[in-house]
Amino acid sequence: MRSKPSTLIWDLPTRIFHWLLAFVVSLQFITGFIGGDLLNWHANVGYLTLTLILFRIFWGFLGGYWSLFKSFVPSARQLLDFLKTLGYSKTSSAQESNVPPQSTPFAGHNPLGAISVLVMLLGLALQVISGMMSNDDVAFAGPLTPHISNDTVEWMTWYHSEVGFYLIIFQITLHILAIVYYKVHKGEVLTASMIHGYKKIEAPIRASGDSTKNRMLALALFLLSSLIVYSVLLLVR
């Protein structure tokens, strides 16, 4: 039996972004829980998180094909059709599930995964921005607090610690559960392709570009994102 061909789906900048974001978010949880002197580290890691999010937005328009927003952001109909296939597994038939299976696996993010990516980026961005507007009256005051009203500072502090924090935990939990679901129910190891970049797809599909030129562009966009965040911090301080 001929094996499925491997196609590059996730370019190197996307993979580095994914794992670096996971790392910095973990650091934020740790430094936020410990608090005290580590709150300065918590803030600095937050700025790095914001830099990564800004880079991903740029990369969503200029990156490898399957990292582009236009390649994976679904329409409402695509999302609905995909939701109907969730009960289908490789060990069951279409008749048993009453839903026709997807003819080929999604090369990049499936519609539900695409929505989760967008929601995660938005949630993290709101968490960082709210942190920049927060003041715990003890060890930390965000750089934007002098420029907004006390009511806004109070509201943002509440959101950052009582709402956004739990929303991020909820999103991460859903992300992990989705990985487990695909491993157990669909027989797909999603994390593997985010390590080496390749997926085995039956139908011939377009590969993501991952040339030296693309990687240099990604580095330039990351530096630009860093410069934007740093410039904003200089302006408000």
C-alpha positions, -999 to 999 in steps of 0.1 A, spaced: 0 0 0 15 33 -11 20 58 17 5 93 16 29 120 4 42 145 29 36 181 22 51 211 41 21 229 57 36 249 86 66 270 77 94 275 102 84 310 114 49 297 121 62 268 141 86 290 161 58 314 168 35 286 180 60 272 205 74 305 216 39 318 223 32 287 244 64 293 263 58 329 271 22 324 281 34 297 305 59 322 319 32 347 323 11 323 344 41 314 366 52 350 372 16 362 377 10 335 403 42 342 422 38 380 420 60 403 440 92 412 423 83 389 394 55 412 383 81 432 364 91 401 346 54 394 341 50 427 324 81 423 302 69 388 291 35 404 283 52 429 260 69 400 242 35 383 239 21 414 223 51 414 199 44 378 189 7 386 184 15 416 162 40 394 142 13 367 137 -10 394 123 16 405 98 24 369 90 -12 362 84 -10 384 53 26 377 42 36 343 55 36 307 40 4 298 22 -13 277 50 -4 304 76 -23 331 57 -56 341 71 -72 338 37 -62 301 35 -79 290 68 -105 316 80 -138 298 73 -171 310 61 -202 303 83 -212 275 59 -178 259 61 -179 260 99 -213 245 100 -205 217 75 -174 209 95 -193 207 128 -215 180 113 -184 158 107 -171 158 143 -189 126 152 -172 107 124 -141 87 131 -118 66 110 -131 35 127 -168 42 119 -186 44 86 -205 73 72 -237 53 76 -231 48 113 -225 84 120 -251 97 95 -226 123 84 -204 120 53 -167 122 63 -144 149 50 -130 136 17 -95 147 27 -81 160 60 -77 198 63 -42 207 53 -39 237 77 -63 246 104 -98 231 102 -127 256 105 -131 251 142 -94 253 148 -92 285 127 -118 301 149 -100 290 180 -67 306 167 -84 339 161 -102 338 195 -69 329 212 -50 357 196 -78 382 205 -80 369 241 -42 372 246 -41 406 231 -69 418 254 -51 402 283 -19 420 276 -35 454 269 -57 452 300 -25 444 320 -9 475 306 -39 494 320 -40 477 354 -29 488 388 -28 465 418 -19 494 442 9 473 456 37 462 433 27 471 397 11 498 377 8 493 339 24 519 316 -10 531 303 -25 538 337 -14 575 339 -32 582 306 -66 568 314 -93 575 340 -93 558 374 -126 541 365 -110 526 334 -80 514 354 -103 498 380 -123 481 353 -92 468 334 -76 456 366 -108 436 373 -110 422 338 -73 412 337 -74 392 370 -111 381 372 -122 376 336 -93 375 310 -72 352 332 -99 325 333 -108 330 296 -72 322 287 -73 291 309 -105 280 292 -91 285 257 -60 266 265 -80 238 280 -101 236 249 -70 236 228 -55 206 247 -88 187 247 -90 192 209 -55 177 205 -65 147 226 -98 143 208 -81 142 174 -55 117 187 -81 94 202 -111 98 179 -96 108 146 -62 91 148 -44 124 140 -14 137 160 -18 174 155 13 184 175 37 164 152 31 187 122 37 217 143 71 203 151 84 192 117 59 211 96 47 183 74 14 165 70 5 134 50 -24 143 27 -39 120 1 -49 147 -24 -22 168 -40 -22 202 -23 -1 234 -24 29 234 0 37 264 21 66 285 10 95 283 35 125 296 16 154 316 31 137 347 17 105 339 36 124 333 68 143 366 64 110 383 59 97 367 90 127 380 110 122 415 96 85 414 106 93 402 141 119 431 144 93 455 131 67 442 156 93 446 184 100 481 173 63 490 173 57 477 208 89 493 221 80 526 205 45 526 221 61 519 255 85 548 251 57 571 241 35 564 271 63 565 297 
